[in-house]
């Protein structure tokens, strides 16, 4: 019996071996499926990562920086909490490169909330929320966000970028139109592309240009959405929200406002653009925001009516197929929403120091573009090499950290230093920084 089983096993293995062998062919010129030799050679630029256009561009930028004696200004390592001050390469510095607008990231009360959450729920919920990753803390966060916006509900995504990509990518289709400000964030552009909808941009903060596009094209599409930001992080300006709401109602379209930077900054209590303009939040169809800035966590959210939120919760790929937010990431944002109600003086201090920065920069004759002086103020210097040099020298000689924004992120003539203000910055910080920058600019002109 054993011998027969062994013979049968050998027969089965032999049959399996024959099935996996490449088939013979009488046509030597035709490669068989098992022939490893390609029919024609493929150029190396299509097979090597170091030949990819992106890497080639990076190499050119690094070579140019090296010739100018500059270090790569990106991926600086902060060795602790990054707020109004930070530590880089062991050196304390004044920091203008953090979105920690109200200083809650690192606040002991917020840290404790994260610690308590991880002790209760562990470091991961270990599944997408729709399957078995749902925890009470998720709904607590979403209800707190909805309350801040005075709308029906909210849904929290694990990535801010994916929030826009997945929301626009799912809600719109080939018969629809996405109209967006020309300075809209990359996440909205990618979401529009993913949707397959027609995409058009209008001049920055220009409702009249949008009105003209809607008058010309609205009737050609089914669903139309207008996407704007609450506070533009490159320029520090805001849209005329009441005017955009008027256009949205007249042309019967959806209006989406990306509040990644405006929530926590705009309004007396930091509740965003609806508080700043004293409008009914329900006049905006889709409120989007992120937890990684003022809210001291990570991820993004969509807030609006029940039908919108339920649709995204069950069908938006970036939510449906992503693991649920870890509890220790959700808890800090819940705590910050609570603290913001108790401590509106932080928002007031942020407004005061931001206005002071803008006023003093203008006194120095610096070009601050269209910034309104609310947490984000650019200093436009008009040259990428100059912006990189200024950023490098400010850090190396004056221990002041500010990021340069270079071409192609902005047009070459608009290259700039971008300053993010925190409620914890002081007038001494501002005076020291602007005096140093003024001296460097004077040297560059001489």
Secondary structure in CASP SS format (residue, H / E / C, confidence):
PFRMAT SS
TARGET T0000
AUTHOR 0000-0000-0000
METHOD secondary structure of the structure
MODEL  1
X C 1.00
X H 1.00
X H 1.00
X H 1.00
X H 1.00
X H 1.00
X H 1.00
X H 1.00
X H 1.00
X H 1.00
X H 1.00
X H 1.00
X H 1.00
X H 1.00
X H 1.00
X H 1.00
X H 1.00
X H 1.00
X H 1.00
X H 1.00
X C 1.00
X C 1.00
X C 1.00
X C 1.00
X C 1.00
X C 1.00
X C 1.00
X C 1.00
X C 1.00
X C 1.00
X C 1.00
X C 1.00
X C 1.00
X C 1.00
X C 1.00
X C 1.00
X C 1.00
X C 1.00
X C 1.00
X C 1.00
X C 1.00
X C 1.00
X C 1.00
X H 1.00
X H 1.00
X H 1.00
X C 1.00
X C 1.00
X H 1.00
X H 1.00
X H 1.00
X C 1.00
X H 1.00
X H 1.00
X H 1.00
X H 1.00
X H 1.00
X H 1.00
X H 1.00
X H 1.00
X H 1.00
X H 1.00
X H 1.00
X H 1.00
X H 1.00
X H 1.00
X H 1.00
X C 1.00
X C 1.00
X C 1.00
X C 1.00
X C 1.00
X C 1.00
X C 1.00
X C 1.00
X C 1.00
X C 1.00
X E 1.00
X C 1.00
X C 1.00
X C 1.00
X C 1.00
X C 1.00
X C 1.00
X E 1.00
X E 1.00
X E 1.00
X E 1.00
X C 1.00
X C 1.00
X E 1.00
X E 1.00
X E 1.00
X E 1.00
X E 1.00
X C 1.00
X C 1.00
X C 1.00
X C 1.00
X C 1.00
X C 1.00
X C 1.00
X C 1.00
X C 1.00
X C 1.00
X C 1.00
X C 1.00
X H 1.00
X H 1.00
X H 1.00
X H 1.00
X H 1.00
X H 1.00
X H 1.00
X H 1.00
X H 1.00
X H 1.00
X H 1.00
X H 1.00
X H 1.00
X H 1.00
X C 1.00
X C 1.00
X C 1.00
X C 1.00
X C 1.00
X C 1.00
X E 1.00
X H 1.00
X H 1.00
X H 1.00
X H 1.00
X H 1.00
X C 1.00
X C 1.00
X H 1.00
X H 1.00
X H 1.00
X H 1.00
X H 1.00
X H 1.00
X H 1.00
X H 1.00
X H 1.00
X H 1.00
X H 1.00
X H 1.00
X H 1.00
X H 1.00
X C 1.00
X C 1.00
X C 1.00
X E 1.00
X E 1.00
X E 1.00
X E 1.00
X E 1.00
X C 1.00
X C 1.00
X H 1.00
X H 1.00
X H 1.00
X H 1.00
X H 1.00
X H 1.00
X H 1.00
X H 1.00
X H 1.00
X H 1.00
X H 1.00
X H 1.00
X C 1.00
X C 1.00
X C 1.00
X C 1.00
X C 1.00
X E 1.00
X E 1.00
X E 1.00
X E 1.00
X E 1.00
X C 1.00
X C 1.00
X C 1.00
X C 1.00
X H 1.00
X H 1.00
X H 1.00
X H 1.00
X H 1.00
X H 1.00
X H 1.00
X H 1.00
X H 1.00
X H 1.00
X C 1.00
X C 1.00
X E 1.00
X E 1.00
X E 1.00
X E 1.00
X E 1.00
X C 1.00
X C 1.00
X C 1.00
X C 1.00
X H 1.00
X H 1.00
X H 1.00
X H 1.00
X H 1.00
X H 1.00
X H 1.00
X H 1.00
X H 1.00
X H 1.00
X H 1.00
X H 1.00
X H 1.00
X H 1.00
X C 1.00
X C 1.00
X C 1.00
X E 1.00
X E 1.00
X E 1.00
X E 1.00
X E 1.00
X E 1.00
X C 1.00
X C 1.00
X C 1.00
X C 1.00
X C 1.00
X C 1.00
X C 1.00
X C 1.00
X C 1.00
X C 1.00
X C 1.00
X H 1.00
X H 1.00
X H 1.00
X H 1.00
X H 1.00
X H 1.00
X H 1.00
X H 1.00
X H 1.00
X H 1.00
X H 1.00
X C 1.00
X C 1.00
X E 1.00
X E 1.00
X E 1.00
X E 1.00
X E 1.00
X C 1.00
X C 1.00
X C 1.00
X C 1.00
X C 1.00
X C 1.00
X C 1.00
X C 1.00
X C 1.00
X C 1.00
X C 1.00
X C 1.00
X C 1.00
X C 1.00
X H 1.00
X H 1.00
X H 1.00
X H 1.00
X H 1.00
X C 1.00
X C 1.00
X C 1.00
X H 1.00
X H 1.00
X H 1.00
X C 1.00
X C 1.00
X E 1.00
X E 1.00
X E 1.00
X E 1.00
X E 1.00
X C 1.00
X C 1.00
X C 1.00
X C 1.00
X C 1.00
X C 1.00
X C 1.00
X C 1.00
X C 1.00
X E 1.00
X E 1.00
X E 1.00
X E 1.00
X E 1.00
X C 1.00
X H 1.00
X H 1.00
X H 1.00
X H 1.00
X H 1.00
X H 1.00
X H 1.00
X H 1.00
X H 1.00
X H 1.00
X C 1.00
X H 1.00
X H 1.00
X H 1.00
X H 1.00
X C 1.00
X C 1.00
X E 1.00
X C 1.00
X C 1.00
X C 1.00
X H 1.00
X H 1.00
X H 1.00
X H 1.00
X H 1.00
X H 1.00
X H 1.00
X H 1.00
X H 1.00
X H 1.00
X H 1.00
X H 1.00
X H 1.00
X H 1.00
X H 1.00
X H 1.00
X C 1.00
X H 1.00
X H 1.00
X H 1.00
X H 1.00
X H 1.00
X H 1.00
X H 1.00
X H 1.00
X H 1.00
X H 1.00
X H 1.00
X H 1.00
X H 1.00
X H 1.00
X H 1.00
X H 1.00
X H 1.00
X H 1.00
X H 1.00
X H 1.00
X C 1.00
X C 1.00
X C 1.00
X E 1.00
X C 1.00
X C 1.00
X C 1.00
X C 1.00
X C 1.00
X C 1.00
X C 1.00
X C 1.00
X E 1.00
X E 1.00
X E 1.00
X E 1.00
X E 1.00
X C 1.00
X C 1.00
X C 1.00
X H 1.00
X H 1.00
X H 1.00
X H 1.00
X H 1.00
X H 1.00
X H 1.00
X H 1.00
X H 1.00
X H 1.00
X H 1.00
X H 1.00
X H 1.00
X H 1.00
X H 1.00
X C 1.00
X E 1.00
X E 1.00
X C 1.00
X E 1.00
X E 1.00
X E 1.00
X C 1.00
X C 1.00
X C 1.00
X C 1.00
X C 1.00
X C 1.00
X H 1.00
X H 1.00
X H 1.00
X C 1.00
X E 1.00
X E 1.00
X E 1.00
X E 1.00
X E 1.00
X C 1.00
X C 1.00
X C 1.00
X C 1.00
X C 1.00
X C 1.00
X H 1.00
X H 1.00
X H 1.00
X H 1.00
X H 1.00
X H 1.00
X H 1.00
X H 1.00
X H 1.00
X H 1.00
X H 1.00
X H 1.00
X H 1.00
X H 1.00
X H 1.00
X H 1.00
X H 1.00
X H 1.00
X H 1.00
X C 1.00
END
